[in-house]
Structures are given as C-alpha cells and as structure tokens.
Amino acid sequence: MELLIACMLIGLIPGVIAASRGHNFLLWWLFGAALFIVALPCSLFLKSPERKAEEDARRVARDAALAQLVANTTAAQGAATAAAAAPSGDTRDCPWCAETIKAAARICRFCNRDVDPVERLDPAAASPGPA
C-alpha cells in the first residue's frame, strides 16, 4: 500500500513539469506514477505546443528559402553548362552516347567507343575560285 502511495506521489513530479509546459497533467501524472524513471526525462524534454509551432514555422520558412537557393543555383549552373556546351565548328555529338566530343576524335572520351573522325573542310579549298 505504501508503494502505491509513493508511486502516486512521485508521479506528481512529471505531471507538474508537463502541465507547466502546456500538456495534460492527468495523463502525465499517470505516466509518472507507472513509469517514473521514463516519464521524468520525457517531461523535462517537452516543449510547449506554442514553441513547437513557432519552431515548425521557422523550419518551414528555412526549408523554403533553402529550396529557392538550390533552384536558383541549379538554374544558373544549367545556363552556364548550356552556354559552355553549345557546339562549335570543332565539336560534334558522339553517335553512341550523344555526348559532345571534338570533331577530330577517334575514340569517345565518355563511352570509349570508336567513332569515325569528321574530316574538316578547309574553307579556302571548299569555295570555288573566281571563274
């Protein structure tokens, strides 16, 4: 009988701590009476519902800002890559992997397959002379 009374009294500690942080006293008192050794640390680490809502709102705002930053960075990198990858007269696409390689390449540096080199026409030799 004394043990039951002691458990009920000692259960008040987590109940009071939880109630001071905005949680249900009765439920925490029962939890504390049944499992004091677990209930006490749990009640000490409780946050008030208002504080938890504020932290959640800050977390959502931070995540949205981070997502916007990643999107902007990715878009800027994509634009830079597209500008750098614009094919010029001395590059072509690999017929096997479609990566951009040099026109004179005999082996693709991406897929390591043999490709036929493109013969470059000399602009002076290709244009017909004056008639």
Backbone torsions as a table, in degrees:
resi	resn	phi	psi	omega
1	MET	NA	-41.5	179.5
2	GLU	-64.7	-34.6	179.6
3	LEU	-65.2	-40.5	178.3
4	LEU	-63.8	-42.8	177.9
5	ILE	-65.7	-40.0	178.6
6	ALA	-64.3	-41.1	177.9
7	CYS	-63.9	-40.7	179.4
8	MET	-65.9	-39.0	179.3
9	LEU	-71.7	-41.6	-178.7
10	ILE	-70.9	-24.7	176.0
11	GLY	-67.3	-16.9	178.2
12	LEU	-65.4	-30.8	-175.8
13	ILE	-61.7	-55.5	177.6
14	PRO	-63.9	-32.7	178.4
15	GLY	-62.6	-44.2	179.9
16	VAL	-66.7	-42.4	179.9
17	ILE	-62.6	-45.3	-179.9
18	ALA	-65.8	-39.5	179.3
19	ALA	-65.2	-34.4	178.5
20	SER	-69.0	-17.7	179.7
21	ARG	-104.4	13.6	172.7
22	GLY	90.6	15.9	-179.7
23	HIS	-106.1	171.3	-175.2
24	ASN	-72.2	118.5	-178.6
25	PHE	-62.8	-45.9	-174.5
26	LEU	-61.8	-45.1	180.0
27	LEU	-64.6	-41.5	-180.0
28	TRP	-72.3	-29.2	176.1
29	TRP	-67.3	-43.6	177.1
30	LEU	-63.6	-43.6	177.9
31	PHE	-61.0	-43.1	179.6
32	GLY	-67.6	-36.4	179.3
33	ALA	-70.2	-36.0	-178.1
34	ALA	-79.4	-45.2	-174.7
35	LEU	-136.1	68.6	-175.1
36	PHE	-58.2	-42.8	-175.1
37	ILE	-63.1	-25.1	176.8
38	VAL	-93.5	-39.5	-174.6
39	ALA	-68.1	-36.1	-178.3
40	LEU	-63.0	-51.8	178.1
41	PRO	-63.1	-36.7	178.1
42	CYS	-61.5	-43.4	-179.4
43	SER	-68.6	-31.4	179.2
44	LEU	-69.3	-29.2	-179.3
45	PHE	-94.4	4.9	178.4
46	LEU	-67.1	148.3	172.7
47	LYS	-114.6	151.3	177.1
48	SER	-70.4	149.2	-178.9
49	PRO	-58.9	-35.1	179.0
50	GLU	-66.7	-42.8	-179.9
51	ARG	-66.0	-38.5	178.4
52	LYS	-64.7	-40.5	178.6
53	ALA	-64.3	-40.1	177.5
54	GLU	-63.6	-42.7	179.1
55	GLU	-65.6	-37.8	177.3
56	ASP	-64.8	-40.9	178.4
57	ALA	-64.5	-41.4	176.8
58	ARG	-64.3	-40.3	179.7
59	ARG	-63.7	-42.3	178.8
60	VAL	-64.0	-43.2	179.1
61	ALA	-64.5	-41.3	179.0
62	ARG	-64.8	-42.2	179.6
63	ASP	-65.2	-38.4	178.2
64	ALA	-65.8	-41.3	178.3
65	ALA	-65.3	-39.8	178.5
66	LEU	-65.6	-40.7	177.9
67	ALA	-63.6	-39.9	177.9
68	GLN	-65.0	-41.0	178.4
69	LEU	-63.2	-43.6	178.8
70	VAL	-64.4	-41.6	179.3
71	ALA	-63.0	-43.2	179.2
72	ASN	-65.4	-42.2	179.7
73	THR	-65.4	-43.1	179.3
74	THR	-63.7	-41.1	179.0
75	ALA	-64.8	-40.6	179.4
76	ALA	-66.5	-40.4	178.5
77	GLN	-67.7	-37.8	178.2
78	GLY	-64.1	-40.5	178.5
79	ALA	-66.7	-40.1	179.3
80	ALA	-67.6	-38.9	179.0
81	THR	-67.6	-40.4	179.5
82	ALA	-65.1	-39.1	179.0
83	ALA	-68.8	-38.7	-179.8
84	ALA	-73.1	-29.2	-176.7
85	ALA	-90.9	3.1	178.7
86	ALA	-61.6	123.5	-175.6
87	PRO	-67.7	137.5	175.7
88	SER	-110.4	-174.4	-176.8
89	GLY	-66.6	-21.0	-177.3
90	ASP	-101.1	14.2	176.7
91	THR	-128.8	163.3	176.1
92	ARG	-156.0	173.5	178.7
93	ASP	-92.6	141.6	175.7
94	CYS	-69.0	133.5	-179.8
95	PRO	-71.0	-13.5	-177.5
96	TRP	-97.2	-45.9	-174.7
97	CYS	-116.0	-4.4	176.4
98	ALA	66.7	17.5	174.5
99	GLU	-83.1	154.7	179.4
100	THR	-79.6	124.4	179.6
101	ILE	-130.0	168.8	177.2
102	LYS	-68.2	148.3	-177.3
103	ALA	-65.1	-32.7	-177.9
104	ALA	-86.4	2.1	-176.7
105	ALA	-66.9	142.1	176.8
106	ARG	-104.7	-21.6	177.2
107	ILE	-130.9	130.9	178.2
108	CYS	-70.0	131.9	-178.2
109	ARG	-77.8	-10.6	-179.8
110	PHE	-95.1	-47.0	-177.2
111	CYS	-106.8	-4.7	178.1
112	ASN	58.6	32.5	177.4
113	ARG	-104.2	152.6	178.8
114	ASP	-71.5	135.4	175.4
115	VAL	-129.0	149.9	177.5
116	ASP	-78.4	128.3	178.4
117	PRO	-69.1	143.4	178.1
118	VAL	-85.9	128.5	178.7
119	GLU	-78.8	128.7	-179.2
120	ARG	-86.6	132.7	178.1
121	LEU	-88.1	133.8	175.7
122	ASP	-75.3	123.6	-176.4
123	PRO	-59.7	-32.1	-178.7
124	ALA	-73.2	-35.6	-178.8
125	ALA	-78.9	-27.1	-177.0
126	ALA	-77.0	-30.0	-178.1
127	SER	-83.7	134.5	179.8
128	PRO	-68.6	144.1	-179.4
129	GLY	-72.9	172.9	179.8
130	PRO	-67.3	138.6	-177.3
131	ALA	-96.4	NA	NA
